[in-house]
Amino acid sequence: VKGMSAKLAGAKTLQFQVRVQSEAPSIDGIAVIYTSNSEFTLQRPNKLTAVRTGQGNPSELIYDGKSVAVITPDSDLVAFSKAPGDIDAMAQFIFEKAGMYFPGGMILLSDPYANITGDLRAAFIVEKSKLVGGVETDVVVLAGSGVEGQFWIGSQDKLPYMMTMIYTKEPNRPRVTLEFRDWKINHAVDAKRFSLDNVK
């Protein structure tokens, strides 16, 4: 986990896709799984885009270091606001103002290790596996206050390929599973990717 966190925190740019499967109870209390896909482009310390498709409303978040916009193409709605000057503060800002967050978003922050292990009470390695991501991964279990999780981390490249989180203090103990793919580390990113010129 330290190796994964160091690699992600040390990267100047990150590009990847993640499929998210989230459990939520229906009106009858039966667990229903909702699936979405998000494509992230991050340039440290203060640029981020996240494009979400799948079940639920599609959306695109663009953050240029000064402002943040969330676009919902199906309804032609745009939310625009001035924002703090780095990704950590921006993530906190949109959560406090709009209740918006990214499942597994701790890997985007400047110190993933501190955010993953902040209230850690137990951690252990289960095994090695080649069933996720097509590479050898170390399967690691982490348990904190209210969240129990499991990571599949590349044994060689130290990248996350899958993550599950169980929210143990929530009714029905909902589970979120994230599958990461198409990693690009320190690849050049066109500055237009973070432009808000057409949004303002």
Salt bridges, closest charged atoms under 4 A:
GLU60 OE2 - ARG193 NH1 3.54
ASP138 OD1 - LYS128 NZ 2.46
GLU148 OE2 - ARG121 NH2 3.28
GLU148 OE1 - ARG173 NH2 3.85
GLU179 OE2 - ARG19 NH2 2.69
